[in-house]
Amino acid sequence: MSEVARSPRRLTPLVADTTTKLSEREMEVLRYLPTMLTAGEIAAELYVSVNTIKAHTRSIYRKMGASRRHEAVVQAYERGILSYYGPPSYVPIATGRRAEPR
């Protein structure tokens, strides 16, 4: 039996890092996550590279305790970080319905 097969694989539990706040740039990226924009489109909107968006997204997921975009968005709504109110064309992924303007 190989060393890999004998030693148990250690996985880090997916727990929200509630002690670390999102940076200003992560908050900016988080605001785009409920949209249907791809990482490339978000990068173009924010004038950064796709890899920068992916790095911010991974950091957001870690801090929110999420493994997917949808989970991070739901967590942000539940924590009050994101609001359901936005421009009339804004359609949150979490609900799939159009938000009413304020």
C-alpha positions in Angstrom: 0.0 0.0 0.0 1.4 3.4 -0.9 2.0 6.3 1.5 -0.8 8.2 0.0 -3.3 5.4 0.4 -2.3 4.8 4.1 -2.3 8.4 5.3 -5.7 10.0 5.7 -6.2 13.0 3.6 -6.6 16.1 5.7 -9.2 18.5 4.5 -9.8 21.9 5.9 -13.4 22.3 7.1 -15.4 24.9 5.2 -16.2 27.4 8.0 -16.9 31.1 7.5 -14.0 33.3 8.7 -16.2 35.7 10.5 -13.3 37.5 12.1 -12.0 38.8 8.8 -14.0 41.5 7.0 -14.1 41.7 3.3 -11.8 44.3 1.8 -13.1 47.2 -0.2 -12.2 45.5 -3.5 -13.8 42.2 -2.4 -17.0 44.1 -1.6 -16.9 45.6 -5.0 -16.5 42.1 -6.6 -19.2 40.7 -4.3 -21.7 43.2 -5.6 -21.3 41.7 -9.1 -21.7 38.1 -8.0 -25.5 38.1 -8.0 -25.5 39.1 -11.6 -25.1 36.8 -14.6 -21.8 38.4 -15.5 -18.8 36.0 -16.0 -15.5 36.6 -14.3 -14.2 38.0 -17.6 -17.1 40.5 -17.8 -16.7 41.5 -14.2 -12.9 42.0 -14.8 -13.7 44.3 -17.8 -16.2 46.3 -15.7 -13.6 46.8 -12.9 -10.6 47.3 -15.3 -8.6 44.3 -13.8 -7.5 40.9 -15.0 -9.7 37.8 -14.9 -7.1 36.3 -12.5 -7.6 39.2 -10.1 -11.3 38.6 -10.1 -10.8 34.9 -9.5 -8.4 35.6 -6.6 -10.9 38.0 -5.0 -13.7 35.5 -5.5 -11.8 32.7 -3.8 -11.1 35.1 -0.9 -14.8 36.0 -0.7 -15.7 32.3 -0.7 -13.3 31.5 2.1 -14.4 34.4 4.2 -18.1 33.6 3.6 -17.7 29.9 4.1 -18.9 29.2 0.6 -17.7 26.8 -2.0 -19.7 28.3 -4.9 -20.8 31.6 -6.2 -24.5 31.0 -5.3 -23.6 30.1 -1.7 -21.6 33.3 -1.3 -24.4 35.4 -2.6 -27.0 33.7 -0.3 -24.6 34.2 2.7 -24.2 37.9 1.8 -28.0 38.4 1.6 -28.5 36.6 4.9 -25.8 38.6 6.6 -27.1 41.9 5.3 -24.0 42.6 3.3 -26.0 42.7 0.0 -29.4 44.2 -0.4 -32.2 42.9 -2.6 -32.6 46.5 -3.8 -30.8 47.7 -6.8 -31.4 49.0 -10.3 -34.7 47.7 -11.8 -32.8 45.4 -14.2 -31.0 43.7 -11.2 -32.0 40.1 -10.8 -30.6 38.3 -7.8 -29.5 34.7 -8.3 -30.7 33.8 -4.8 -34.4 34.4 -5.6 -34.6 34.6 -9.4 -37.1 37.5 -9.2 -36.7 41.1 -10.1 -36.1 43.4 -7.2 -38.3 46.4 -6.7 -36.6 49.8 -6.9 -36.5 51.8 -3.6 
